[in-house]
Amino acid sequence: CRATSGSSAWLEVDSCFPRGRSAASMSCFDCFCGMFGQGNEAKKRQALKTAKSLLENMIKEKSCGPILLRLAWHDAGTYDKNNAKRPWPNAGGAIGSIRTEHEITAPPNAGLRKALMSYLEPVKKQVPELSWADLIQLGGACAVEQMGGPKINMRYGRVDGIPTELVAVPFGLPSAVPAEDIPLYPHSKASNKLKAAAEHLRHVFYKYDMNDKDIVALSGAHTVGRAFKDRSDTVEEGYLGGTAYTKRGVSNLQKSKTAGGRSWTKNWLKFDNSYFGEVMKAFEGTKDPDVVCFPTDKCLMADKAFRRHCEDYAASEAAFHKAYAEAHKKLSELGCKFEPADGITGV
């Protein structure tokens, strides 16, 4: 998966025709953009709109929203503000580096090669002027919206970056692990595993410059998707198994061809606030036997600062969607370099 992004043709200083192209080969759109000196930005915007339409149709036809969202998260989630003074792009972030062998073959990214090769690469071939970094984040934002979540005020124009100072696995990504495997950090004050889980979330998300509200809102993305034994080994259900909500033949799969795994919610292809209700039930000891709730989920009720946000989002889907959209935008811009510098919005 080593495809590199294409680039829009740059305009000649003394002509509205790009290098190597004749007037006869150009559209009115090309010529208009060139005349007003904004060809590259305008063509990127048009490419983004084309890619967005292709992605929306794909998500509807294949019910592949969760894996596209996970891909976007895992690309952005390598960022560490403590490395921000290093030469770009060595702080990580939403820079498209997940397509490198160093990252895509790592255990935290198990299963994500499919998202790159089967879902995004065909789109990339149709809009080569888009960077991989933009395409990955566009896929995540489209997935949220197509599954019933909020429209996110995204910024595009990301430049692809490949770090030269490689970070060790798991690249600072959050863990979803059984309680006995949650790491305890130096100087930890955690007295039990749920406190350790809350500490782990803060350790990860604070280096993104996030706050507790952001952490809980972003955790709400578990309202969609599934965990698989074949990928993370955190649940017993693999591709050949499943629960009442994920096994082959159930309506919850919608148009997905991949059965199995264990979801956090019953309707795991719907971006609603039901995740928080499931977390509350699990904390109270009345968990649905067909869903999963890891310590890093349950701690949203065990931790006092997290709990008030969890209860707020369980009570109001609108509040959750608003908070999620704001936090997702922050996540999607971590470590990015934009061209133009202010980015491209309104797509």
C-alpha positions in Angstrom: 0.0 0.0 0.0 2.6 2.5 -1.1 0.6 4.6 -3.5 1.6 8.3 -3.5 -0.7 11.1 -4.0 -0.9 12.9 -7.4 -0.6 16.7 -7.7 -2.6 19.2 -9.6 -0.8 20.8 -12.5 0.7 24.2 -11.6 -0.2 27.2 -13.8 2.3 28.9 -16.0 3.0 32.5 -15.0 2.2 33.9 -18.4 -0.6 31.6 -19.4 -3.9 30.2 -18.0 -2.9 26.8 -19.5 -1.2 24.3 -17.2 2.2 22.9 -18.4 1.8 20.2 -21.0 -1.8 20.9 -21.7 -3.2 22.6 -24.8 -6.2 24.9 -24.8 -8.2 22.2 -26.6 -7.7 19.8 -23.8 -8.9 22.2 -21.1 -12.4 22.7 -19.7 -13.9 26.1 -19.1 -13.5 25.3 -15.3 -9.7 24.8 -15.8 -9.4 28.0 -17.8 -11.5 30.1 -15.3 -9.4 28.9 -12.4 -6.2 29.6 -14.2 -7.3 33.2 -15.2 -8.0 34.1 -11.6 -4.8 32.5 -10.1 -6.6 30.0 -7.9 -6.5 26.9 -10.1 -4.8 24.5 -7.6 -7.2 25.4 -4.7 -10.3 25.3 -6.9 -9.4 22.0 -8.4 -8.7 20.5 -5.0 -12.1 21.7 -3.8 -13.7 20.1 -6.9 -11.8 16.9 -6.3 -12.9 16.9 -2.6 -16.5 17.2 -3.7 -16.1 14.4 -6.2 -14.5 12.1 -3.7 -17.1 12.9 -1.1 -19.9 11.8 -3.5 -18.0 8.6 -4.3 -17.5 7.9 -0.6 -21.1 8.6 0.3 -22.3 6.1 -2.3 -19.8 3.5 -1.2 -20.9 3.8 2.5 -24.5 3.4 1.5 -23.8 0.4 -0.7 -21.4 -1.4 1.5 -22.2 -0.3 5.1 -18.5 0.3 5.6 -18.7 3.4 7.7 -17.1 2.0 10.9 -13.9 0.9 9.3 -13.4 4.2 7.5 -13.9 6.0 10.7 -11.4 3.8 12.5 -8.9 4.4 9.8 -9.2 8.1 10.1 -8.8 7.9 13.9 -5.8 5.7 13.7 -4.0 7.9 11.2 -4.6 11.1 13.3 -4.0 9.3 16.7 -0.3 9.0 16.2 0.1 12.7 17.1 2.0 13.7 20.3 2.1 17.4 21.2 5.3 16.7 23.1 7.0 16.1 19.8 5.6 19.2 18.2 9.0 21.0 18.0 10.4 18.2 15.9 10.7 18.8 12.2 7.3 18.2 10.5 5.9 15.5 10.2 7.7 13.8 13.1 5.0 14.7 15.6 2.7 12.3 13.8 -1.0 13.1 13.2 -3.5 13.1 10.3 -0.7 13.0 7.7 -1.6 9.9 5.8 1.3 7.9 7.3 -0.9 5.0 8.2 -0.4 3.7 4.7 3.2 2.9 5.4 4.2 -0.7 6.2 5.5 0.5 9.6 2.1 1.5 10.6 -0.4 -0.5 8.6 1.1 -3.9 9.6 1.2 -3.0 13.3 -1.3 -4.9 15.7 -3.4 -1.7 16.5 -4.1 -1.3 12.8 -5.1 -5.0 12.1 -7.8 -5.1 9.5 -7.3 -1.5 8.3 -5.4 -2.5 5.1 -8.8 -3.4 3.7 -10.0 0.1 4.3 -7.1 1.5 2.3 -7.0 -1.0 -0.5 -10.6 -2.0 -1.0 -12.4 1.2 -0.2 -10.1 4.2 -0.5 -7.7 3.3 -3.3 -10.4 3.1 -6.0 -11.5 6.6 -5.0 -7.9 7.8 -5.0 -7.5 6.6 -8.5 -10.4 8.7 -9.6 -9.2 11.8 -7.8 -5.4 11.5 -7.7 -5.0 15.2 -6.9 -6.2 14.5 -3.3 -3.6 13.7 -0.7 -4.0 10.4 1.1 -4.2 12.4 4.4 -7.2 14.4 3.1 -8.9 11.3 1.6 -8.6 9.3 4.8 -10.1 12.1 6.9 -12.8 12.8 4.3 -13.7 9.1 4.6 -14.0 9.4 8.4 -16.2 12.5 8.3 -18.4 11.1 5.5 -18.8 7.9 7.5 -20.1 9.7 10.6 -22.6 11.8 8.6 -23.8 8.9 6.5 -24.5 6.8 9.6 -26.7 9.5 11.1 -24.1 11.5 13.0 -23.3 15.2 12.8 -21.9 17.1 9.8 -18.4 18.0 10.9 -16.9 21.4 9.9 -13.9 19.8 8.3 -10.8 21.6 7.0 -8.9 20.0 4.0 -5.8 20.7 2.0 -3.6 18.3 4.1 -0.1 17.6 2.8 1.0 13.9 3.0 3.8 13.3 5.4 6.0 10.3 6.3 7.9 10.6 9.6 11.6 9.9 9.5 11.8 9.4 13.2 9.7 6.2 13.6 7.7 5.8 16.8 7.3 2.4 18.4 4.1 0.4 18.3 1.3 1.2 19.4 2.1 4.8 18.3 0.4 6.3 21.3 -3.0 5.0 20.3 -5.6 4.1 23.0 -6.0 0.5 24.0 -9.1 -1.5 24.3 -7.9 -4.4 26.5 -9.1 -6.6 29.3 -8.8 -5.1 32.7 -5.7 -7.1 33.7 -3.7 -5.7 30.7 -4.4 -2.0 31.2 -1.0 -0.3 31.7 -0.1 1.5 34.8 2.1 4.6 34.2 5.0 5.8 36.3 3.7 7.8 39.3 0.2 6.3 38.8 -2.3 7.0 41.5 -4.8 4.4 40.2 -6.1 2.2 43.0 -8.2 -0.1 40.7 -8.5 -1.1 37.1 -11.3 1.4 36.2 -9.2 4.2 37.6 -6.3 2.9 35.6 -8.5 2.9 32.5 -9.4 6.5 33.0 -5.8 7.3 33.6 -4.9 5.6 30.3 -7.5 7.6 28.3 -6.1 10.8 29.8 -2.5 9.8 29.0 -3.5 9.2 25.4 -5.8 12.1 24.7 -4.1 14.8 26.7 -1.2 14.5 24.3 -3.6 15.5 21.6 -4.4 18.6 23.7 -7.9 17.2 24.4 -9.9 17.7 27.6 -12.2 15.3 29.5 -15.3 16.5 27.6 -13.5 15.6 24.3 -12.4 12.2 25.6 -16.0 11.2 26.5 -17.4 12.6 23.3 -14.8 10.8 21.1 -15.4 7.6 23.1 -19.0 7.8 21.9 -17.8 6.8 18.4 -17.9 3.2 19.8 -21.6 3.6 19.2 -20.7 2.2 15.7 -18.4 -0.7 14.8 -17.3 -4.0 16.3 -14.3 -5.6 18.0 -13.0 -8.8 16.4 -11.0 -11.7 17.9 -9.1 -11.9 14.6 -8.0 -8.2 14.9 -7.6 -7.3 18.5 -8.1 -10.6 20.4 -10.2 -8.6 23.0 -13.4 -10.6 22.4 -14.2 -14.2 21.6 -16.2 -13.5 18.4 -14.3 -13.6 15.1 -15.4 -13.4 11.5 -17.0 -16.8 11.7 -18.9 -16.2 14.9 -20.9 -13.3 16.1 -23.7 -12.2 18.5 -27.4 -11.7 18.1 -26.5 -8.3 16.5 -23.5 -9.3 14.4 -23.8 -12.9 13.1 -24.4 -13.6 9.5 -28.0 -13.2 8.4 -29.1 -10.6 11.0 -30.6 -7.3 9.8 -28.1 -5.3 11.9 -25.5 -6.0 9.3 -27.4 -4.0 6.7 -25.3 -4.3 3.6 -22.0 -5.3 5.2 -20.4 -8.4 3.8 -18.4 -8.9 7.0 -20.2 -10.8 9.7 -19.0 -11.5 13.2 -17.3 -9.7 16.0 -18.9 -8.1 19.0 -20.4 -4.6 19.0 -20.7 -2.0 21.7 -24.4 -1.3 20.7 -27.3 -3.2 19.2 -27.6 -0.9 16.1 -23.9 -0.6 15.5 -24.2 1.1 12.1 -26.2 4.0 13.5 -24.3 7.0 14.9 -26.6 7.7 17.8 -26.1 8.1 21.6 -27.0 4.6 22.5 -23.4 3.8 23.5 -23.7 5.9 26.6 -26.8 4.1 27.7 -25.0 0.8 27.3 -22.0 2.1 29.4 -24.4 3.2 32.1 -26.1 -0.3 32.2 -22.8 -2.1 32.3 -21.6 0.1 35.2 -24.8 -0.7 37.0 -24.5 -4.4 36.4 -27.3 -4.8 33.8 -25.2 -5.0 30.7 -26.7 -6.4 27.5 -25.1 -9.9 27.1 -24.6 -9.3 23.4 -22.5 -6.1 23.6 -19.0 -5.4 24.8 -18.0 -2.9 27.4 -14.2 -2.6 28.1 -12.8 -1.0 31.2 -11.9 2.0 29.0 -15.7 2.3 28.3 -16.9 1.6 31.8 -14.6 4.1 33.3 -16.6 6.8 31.7 -19.1 6.2 34.6 -16.6 5.3 37.3 -14.6 8.5 36.9 -16.4 11.5 38.4 -15.2 14.0 35.8 -16.0 11.7 32.9 -19.4 10.7 34.4 -21.2 14.0 34.1 -20.4 14.1 30.3 -21.4 10.5 29.9 -24.8 11.1 31.6 -25.3 14.3 29.6 -24.7 12.5 26.3 -26.9 9.6 27.3 -29.7 12.1 28.0 -29.3 14.2 24.8 -28.2 12.9 21.4 -28.0 16.5 20.2 -25.5 17.4 23.0 -23.4 14.3 22.1 -23.4 15.1 18.3 -22.4 18.7 19.0 -19.6 17.7 21.3 -18.5 14.9 19.0 -18.3 17.1 15.9 -16.1 19.6 17.8 -13.8 17.0 19.1 -13.6 15.1 15.8 -12.5 18.2 14.0 -9.7 18.7 16.5 -8.6 15.1 16.1 -8.7 15.4 12.3 -6.3 18.4 12.2 -3.6 17.0 14.6 -0.1 17.5 13.1 -1.4 18.7 9.8 0.3 21.0 7.3 -2.3 22.6 4.9 -2.0 24.0 1.4 -3.3 26.6 1.2 -2.2 27.5 4.7 -5.8 28.2 5.9 -7.1 25.0 4.4 -10.2 24.4 2.3 -13.6 24.4 4.1 -17.2 24.2 3.1 -16.9 20.9 1.3 
